[in-house]
């Protein structure tokens, strides 16, 4: 197969070029093709970046995964701010389709007239808008970051800089094979492996995690896309106030992922995820019960952004404590998350039109409740896995610091005091760095 670092490199380099091409697309077909290529590149980067984090840091992955997803949240918060000065916020629908002009009140002699489309005003609006500059700025930022990644890879290949915590191909392969070892297969009542994911127990955990990510990303995209429209229907009439509400959501979303980084070095993923789910349910219930009050809408949006922020990386860290995530499982997780991000806003849009704005909050509440149920099943089933039994923490809240925790290849099973050197140097305490080989 194609080496994963080649796919990651192609996806990272291609993203800025597809961003540059957006303003140059004069037709729908060209824009559709460009966005399809952009989506493929983003999928490659998303899947491979998560996979490499999981294989590189193993059970110690939680804070590193939180840091990577924090950068995603930070980008989602900053990008609209970069684009806002160059976008003309004017509704041109009447200039394109024309509009009906009603007679003045009390004037019964005139009939309703229709104003024809005004293409000259559309052309003027296009000249006043400079949205292409926003795409060039965002593309340039992406290109600079991609260039830095390429330089780092080249320096590593030339042995100018160290490999840090790189895991060899042999150890990565051993980690993946161990997932379906004879011992683990015997532990599950002698069952054989299912498909290419491993044992039946691993398949169930993969399905539960995939469904959870579907709900988390679906809730995130649905709320972010429709809270503006919901607020407009409930009294936020001032120009720009809906955008402020959306910025509050994304700002707390980025802040939540930031504080999750140090929290992940002390708290177990199971406890963090339970707090996230509890906070999310409370947030949407408050917004639903007091849906007519602007203060409740603001409070619910901020709280949901804070608690929803770290759910996706946390459930992946939690799953890594139960099973070893191989490329097939990682791809399944990323695809299900992307499906949730795509399908849930479509469902909300149809409900919004058919049943009214309250259906939006009811849908979000249902997603939170289902996610809490899935979390319960995932945790109960995950406790029975061989990997968790061998390296489980004594506390549900705090990470175990006992020195007798089982050690895995190239990593500690749990975060201990000795792993402070691991976080600072990127190498296993007392272990020699392994030779670096490219994982395919």
C-alpha positions as CSV (number, residue, x, y, z in Angstrom):
1,X,0.0,0.0,0.0
2,X,0.9,3.7,-0.1
3,X,3.0,4.7,2.9
4,X,1.0,6.7,5.4
5,X,3.5,9.6,5.5
6,X,3.1,10.0,1.7
7,X,-0.7,10.2,2.1
8,X,-0.3,12.7,4.9
9,X,2.2,14.8,2.9
10,X,-0.1,14.8,-0.2
11,X,-3.1,15.8,1.9
12,X,-1.3,18.5,3.8
13,X,0.3,20.1,0.7
14,X,-2.9,19.8,-1.5
15,X,-5.1,21.6,1.1
16,X,-3.7,25.1,0.6
17,X,-3.8,24.7,-3.2
18,X,-7.5,23.7,-3.1
19,X,-8.2,26.7,-0.9
20,X,-6.4,29.0,-3.4
21,X,-8.6,27.6,-6.2
22,X,-11.9,28.4,-4.6
23,X,-12.1,32.0,-5.8
24,X,-11.1,30.9,-9.3
25,X,-14.0,28.5,-9.6
26,X,-16.5,30.4,-11.9
27,X,-19.0,27.5,-12.2
28,X,-20.8,25.1,-9.8
29,X,-19.1,22.1,-11.4
30,X,-15.6,23.4,-10.9
31,X,-16.3,24.4,-7.3
32,X,-17.8,21.0,-6.6
33,X,-14.7,19.2,-7.9
34,X,-12.4,21.5,-5.9
35,X,-14.4,20.9,-2.7
36,X,-14.4,17.1,-3.3
37,X,-10.6,17.1,-3.6
38,X,-10.4,19.4,-0.5
39,X,-12.6,17.0,1.4
40,X,-10.5,14.0,0.4
41,X,-7.3,15.8,1.6
42,X,-8.9,16.8,4.9
43,X,-10.0,13.1,5.4
44,X,-6.5,11.9,4.8
45,X,-5.0,14.4,7.3
46,X,-7.7,13.7,9.9
47,X,-7.4,9.9,9.7
48,X,-3.7,9.6,9.5
49,X,-2.9,12.3,12.1
50,X,-5.2,10.6,14.7
51,X,-3.7,7.2,13.8
52,X,-0.1,8.3,14.1
53,X,-0.8,10.0,17.4
54,X,-2.4,6.7,18.7
55,X,0.4,4.5,17.5
56,X,3.2,6.9,18.6
57,X,2.0,7.5,22.2
58,X,-0.3,4.6,22.9
59,X,-1.9,4.7,26.3
60,X,-0.1,8.0,27.0
61,X,-1.9,9.6,24.0
62,X,-4.6,11.5,25.9
63,X,-2.9,14.9,26.4
64,X,-1.3,14.8,23.0
65,X,-4.5,14.0,21.3
66,X,-6.2,16.8,23.2
67,X,-3.5,19.2,22.1
68,X,-4.0,18.2,18.4
69,X,-7.7,18.7,18.6
70,X,-7.3,22.0,20.4
71,X,-5.5,23.3,17.3
72,X,-8.6,22.3,15.3
73,X,-10.9,24.2,17.7
74,X,-8.6,27.2,17.6
75,X,-8.6,27.2,13.8
76,X,-12.4,27.0,13.8
77,X,-12.6,30.0,16.1
78,X,-10.0,32.2,14.3
79,X,-10.8,31.5,10.7
80,X,-14.1,33.4,10.6
81,X,-12.4,36.3,12.2
82,X,-9.8,36.3,9.4
83,X,-12.5,36.1,6.8
84,X,-15.0,38.6,8.3
85,X,-13.4,41.9,7.1
86,X,-13.3,40.7,3.5
87,X,-16.9,39.5,3.2
88,X,-19.8,41.8,2.2
89,X,-22.7,40.8,4.6
90,X,-25.5,41.8,2.2
91,X,-28.5,39.7,1.1
92,X,-28.6,39.8,-2.7
93,X,-31.7,37.6,-3.1
94,X,-34.0,40.4,-4.2
95,X,-31.4,41.5,-6.8
96,X,-31.3,38.0,-8.3
97,X,-34.9,36.9,-8.1
98,X,-36.7,40.2,-8.0
99,X,-39.1,41.2,-5.2
100,X,-42.8,42.0,-4.6
101,X,-43.4,45.6,-3.6
102,X,-46.6,46.2,-1.6
103,X,-48.5,49.5,-2.0
104,X,-48.4,52.0,0.8
105,X,-50.8,51.5,3.7
106,X,-54.2,53.0,2.9
107,X,-53.6,53.2,-0.8
108,X,-56.1,50.7,-2.3
109,X,-55.8,52.0,-5.8
110,X,-52.5,50.5,-6.6
111,X,-51.8,46.8,-7.0
112,X,-48.8,44.9,-5.8
113,X,-45.9,45.4,-8.2
114,X,-42.9,43.2,-8.9
115,X,-39.4,44.7,-9.0
116,X,-37.3,43.0,-11.7
117,X,-33.9,41.5,-11.0
118,X,-31.1,44.0,-10.9
119,X,-27.9,42.4,-12.2
120,X,-26.0,45.7,-12.1
121,X,-26.3,45.7,-8.3
122,X,-25.1,42.1,-8.1
123,X,-22.0,43.1,-10.1
124,X,-21.4,46.1,-7.8
125,X,-21.8,43.8,-4.7
126,X,-19.3,41.4,-6.2
127,X,-16.8,44.2,-6.7
128,X,-17.3,45.5,-3.1
129,X,-16.7,42.0,-1.7
130,X,-13.1,40.8,-1.4
131,X,-13.7,37.2,-0.2
132,X,-10.9,35.9,-2.4
133,X,-8.4,37.7,-0.1
134,X,-9.7,35.6,2.8
135,X,-9.1,32.4,0.9
136,X,-5.6,33.5,0.0
137,X,-4.8,34.3,3.6
138,X,-6.1,31.0,4.9
139,X,-4.4,29.1,2.1
140,X,-1.1,30.8,2.8
141,X,-1.3,29.9,6.5
142,X,-2.0,26.3,5.6
143,X,0.9,26.3,3.1
144,X,3.4,27.7,5.7
145,X,2.4,25.0,8.2
146,X,2.7,22.3,5.5
147,X,6.1,23.6,4.6
148,X,7.3,23.4,8.2
149,X,6.1,19.8,8.4
150,X,8.1,19.0,5.2
151,X,11.2,20.6,6.5
152,X,10.9,18.7,9.8
153,X,10.6,15.4,7.8
154,X,13.6,16.2,5.7
155,X,15.7,17.1,8.8
156,X,14.7,13.8,10.4
157,X,15.6,11.8,7.3
158,X,19.1,13.5,7.3
159,X,19.5,12.8,11.0
160,X,19.9,16.5,11.7
161,X,17.2,16.3,14.4
162,X,16.2,13.4,16.5
163,X,13.1,11.2,16.0
164,X,11.8,11.7,19.5
165,X,9.2,9.1,20.4
166,X,9.0,7.6,16.9
167,X,7.9,4.0,16.9
168,X,9.5,1.6,14.5
169,X,7.5,-0.4,11.9
170,X,8.3,-3.6,13.8
171,X,6.9,-2.4,17.1
172,X,3.9,-0.8,15.5
173,X,3.2,-4.1,13.7
174,X,3.7,-6.0,17.0
175,X,1.2,-3.6,18.6
176,X,-1.4,-4.3,15.9
177,X,-0.9,-8.0,15.9
178,X,-1.1,-8.2,19.7
179,X,-4.6,-6.9,19.5
180,X,-5.7,-10.3,18.1
181,X,-3.2,-12.5,19.8
182,X,-4.0,-16.1,20.7
183,X,-4.3,-15.2,24.4
184,X,-6.9,-12.4,23.8
185,X,-8.9,-14.7,21.5
186,X,-9.0,-17.4,24.1
187,X,-10.2,-14.9,26.7
188,X,-13.4,-14.3,24.8
189,X,-14.8,-17.8,25.1
190,X,-12.8,-19.1,22.2
191,X,-14.4,-16.9,19.6
192,X,-12.6,-16.3,16.3
193,X,-11.8,-12.9,14.9
194,X,-14.5,-10.9,13.1
195,X,-13.6,-9.5,9.7
196,X,-10.3,-7.6,9.9
197,X,-11.0,-5.7,13.1
198,X,-10.1,-8.5,15.5
199,X,-12.2,-10.3,18.1
200,X,-15.9,-9.9,18.5
201,X,-15.3,-7.8,21.6
202,X,-13.1,-5.4,19.7
203,X,-15.7,-5.2,17.0
204,X,-18.4,-4.2,19.5
205,X,-16.1,-1.5,21.1
206,X,-15.3,-0.2,17.6
207,X,-19.0,0.1,16.7
208,X,-19.8,1.8,20.0
209,X,-17.0,4.3,19.6
210,X,-17.9,5.0,16.0
211,X,-21.5,5.6,17.0
212,X,-20.4,7.9,19.8
213,X,-18.2,9.9,17.4
214,X,-21.1,10.1,15.0
215,X,-23.2,11.7,17.7
216,X,-20.5,14.0,19.1
217,X,-19.5,15.5,15.7
218,X,-23.1,15.6,14.6
219,X,-24.1,17.6,17.7
220,X,-21.2,19.9,17.3
221,X,-21.9,20.7,13.6
222,X,-25.7,20.9,14.1
223,X,-25.5,23.3,17.0
224,X,-22.9,25.5,15.4
225,X,-24.8,25.7,12.1
226,X,-28.3,26.4,13.5
227,X,-27.8,28.3,16.8
228,X,-27.6,31.5,14.7
229,X,-30.9,30.7,12.9
230,X,-32.6,29.6,16.2
231,X,-31.5,32.8,17.9
232,X,-32.8,34.9,15.1
233,X,-36.2,33.3,15.6
234,X,-36.1,34.0,19.3
235,X,-35.5,37.7,19.6
236,X,-31.8,38.3,18.6
237,X,-32.7,41.0,16.1
238,X,-29.7,43.2,16.4
239,X,-27.3,43.0,13.4
240,X,-24.3,40.9,14.2
241,X,-25.6,39.6,17.6
242,X,-26.1,36.1,16.1
243,X,-22.5,36.1,15.0
244,X,-21.5,37.0,18.5
245,X,-23.4,34.0,19.9
246,X,-21.7,31.8,17.4
247,X,-18.3,33.2,18.4
248,X,-19.1,32.5,22.0
249,X,-19.8,28.9,21.2
250,X,-16.5,28.4,19.2
251,X,-14.5,30.5,21.7
252,X,-15.6,28.3,24.6
253,X,-15.1,25.3,22.4
254,X,-11.4,26.2,21.8
255,X,-10.9,27.1,25.5
256,X,-12.4,23.7,26.5
257,X,-9.9,21.8,24.4
258,X,-7.1,24.0,25.9
259,X,-7.9,23.1,29.5
260,X,-8.4,19.5,28.5
261,X,-4.7,19.2,27.8
262,X,-3.4,19.5,31.4
263,X,-6.6,17.7,32.7
264,X,-5.8,14.7,30.5
265,X,-2.4,14.2,32.3
266,X,-4.2,13.8,35.7
267,X,-7.7,12.5,35.0
268,X,-8.9,9.3,33.4
269,X,-10.6,9.6,30.0
270,X,-13.7,7.8,31.4
271,X,-14.1,10.4,34.1
272,X,-13.5,13.3,31.7
273,X,-16.0,12.0,29.2
274,X,-18.6,11.5,32.0
275,X,-18.2,15.1,33.0
276,X,-18.4,16.2,29.3
277,X,-21.7,14.3,28.8
278,X,-23.2,15.5,32.0
279,X,-22.4,19.1,31.2
280,X,-23.7,18.8,27.6
281,X,-27.0,17.3,28.7
282,X,-27.5,20.1,31.3
283,X,-26.6,22.7,28.7
284,X,-29.1,21.7,26.1
285,X,-31.8,21.1,28.7
286,X,-31.3,24.6,30.1
287,X,-31.5,26.0,26.6
288,X,-34.6,24.0,25.8
289,X,-36.5,24.8,29.0
290,X,-35.8,28.5,28.8
291,X,-35.7,28.8,25.0
292,X,-37.5,32.1,25.0
293,X,-34.8,33.9,27.1
294,X,-31.7,35.3,25.4
295,X,-29.6,34.8,28.6
296,X,-30.4,31.1,28.6
297,X,-29.5,30.8,24.9
298,X,-26.1,32.5,25.6
299,X,-25.5,30.4,28.8
300,X,-26.5,27.1,27.1
301,X,-24.3,27.8,24.0
302,X,-21.2,28.7,26.1
303,X,-21.7,25.7,28.4
304,X,-22.2,23.3,25.5
305,X,-19.2,24.6,23.7
306,X,-17.1,24.1,26.8
307,X,-18.3,20.5,27.6
308,X,-18.6,19.3,24.0
309,X,-15.1,20.4,23.0
310,X,-13.0,17.5,24.2
311,X,-15.5,14.7,23.8
312,X,-14.1,13.3,20.5
313,X,-10.5,13.1,21.5
314,X,-11.4,11.8,24.9
315,X,-13.5,8.9,23.7
316,X,-10.6,7.9,21.3
317,X,-8.2,8.0,24.3
318,X,-10.7,5.9,26.3
319,X,-11.0,3.4,23.5
320,X,-7.2,3.1,23.2
321,X,-7.2,1.9,26.9
322,X,-9.5,-0.9,25.9
323,X,-8.1,-2.0,22.5
324,X,-5.2,-1.2,20.2
325,X,-6.5,1.0,17.4
326,X,-5.1,-0.1,14.0
327,X,-5.5,1.7,10.7
328,X,-8.8,-0.1,9.9
329,X,-10.4,0.9,13.2
330,X,-9.0,4.5,12.9
331,X,-10.5,4.9,9.4
332,X,-13.8,3.6,10.7
333,X,-13.8,6.1,13.5
334,X,-12.9,9.0,11.3
335,X,-15.5,8.1,8.7
336,X,-18.3,7.8,11.2
337,X,-17.4,11.1,12.7
338,X,-17.5,12.7,9.3
339,X,-20.8,11.1,8.5
340,X,-22.3,12.6,11.7
341,X,-20.9,16.0,10.9
342,X,-22.5,15.7,7.4
343,X,-25.9,14.1,8.1
344,X,-27.0,15.6,11.4
345,X,-27.2,19.2,10.1
346,X,-29.3,17.9,7.2
347,X,-31.7,16.3,9.6
348,X,-31.8,19.4,11.8
349,X,-32.5,21.6,8.7
350,X,-35.5,19.5,7.7
351,X,-36.8,19.4,11.3
352,X,-36.3,23.2,11.6
353,X,-38.5,23.8,8.5
354,X,-41.2,21.2,9.2
355,X,-41.6,21.4,13.0
356,X,-40.2,24.8,13.9
357,X,-37.1,26.1,15.9
358,X,-37.8,24.1,19.1
359,X,-37.2,20.8,17.2
360,X,-33.6,21.9,16.9
361,X,-33.1,21.8,20.7
362,X,-35.1,18.6,21.1
363,X,-32.9,16.9,18.5
364,X,-29.7,18.1,20.3
365,X,-31.1,16.9,23.6
366,X,-31.9,13.4,22.1
367,X,-28.3,13.2,20.8
368,X,-26.9,13.9,24.2
369,X,-29.0,11.3,25.9
370,X,-28.2,8.6,23.3
371,X,-24.5,9.5,23.7
372,X,-24.7,9.0,27.4
373,X,-26.3,5.6,27.0
374,X,-23.6,4.6,24.5
375,X,-20.9,5.8,26.9
376,X,-22.3,3.5,29.6
377,X,-22.2,0.5,27.4
378,X,-18.8,1.3,26.1
379,X,-17.3,1.7,29.6
380,X,-18.9,-1.5,30.9
381,X,-17.8,-3.6,27.9
382,X,-14.4,-2.0,27.8
383,X,-13.7,-3.0,31.4
384,X,-13.8,-6.6,30.4
385,X,-11.0,-6.4,27.8
386,X,-7.7,-8.0,28.4
387,X,-5.8,-4.7,27.8
388,X,-7.8,-2.8,30.3
389,X,-7.6,-5.6,33.0
390,X,-3.8,-5.6,32.7
391,X,-3.4,-1.9,33.0
392,X,-6.5,-0.5,34.6
393,X,-6.4,2.4,37.0
394,X,-7.3,1.9,40.6
395,X,-9.4,5.1,40.5
396,X,-12.2,6.1,38.2
397,X,-11.1,9.7,38.5
398,X,-7.3,9.9,38.9
399,X,-4.8,8.2,36.7
400,X,-2.9,5.4,38.5
401,X,0.6,6.2,39.6
402,X,1.5,2.8,40.9
403,X,4.9,1.6,39.8
404,X,3.6,-2.0,39.1
405,X,1.6,-1.0,36.1
406,X,2.1,-3.2,33.1
407,X,4.4,-1.8,30.5
408,X,3.7,-2.1,26.8
409,X,6.1,-1.8,23.9
410,X,7.6,1.7,23.7
411,X,5.1,3.1,26.2
412,X,3.8,3.1,29.8
413,X,0.4,1.5,30.3
414,X,-0.6,4.5,32.4
415,X,0.6,7.9,33.3
416,X,3.0,7.7,36.3
417,X,5.4,10.1,38.0
418,X,8.2,8.7,35.9
419,X,6.4,9.6,32.7
420,X,7.0,13.3,33.4
421,X,10.3,12.7,31.6
422,X,8.3,11.1,28.9
423,X,6.2,14.2,28.3
424,X,9.3,16.4,28.4
425,X,11.7,14.3,26.2
426,X,9.3,12.2,24.2
427,X,11.1,9.0,25.1
428,X,10.4,6.2,27.5
429,X,12.2,6.5,30.8
430,X,15.1,4.1,30.9
431,X,14.6,2.9,27.3
432,X,16.8,3.4,24.4
433,X,15.2,5.1,21.3
434,X,14.3,2.7,18.6
435,X,15.4,2.8,15.1
436,X,13.0,4.8,12.9
437,X,11.3,3.1,10.1
438,X,8.4,4.3,8.0
439,X,5.0,2.8,8.7
440,X,3.0,1.8,5.7
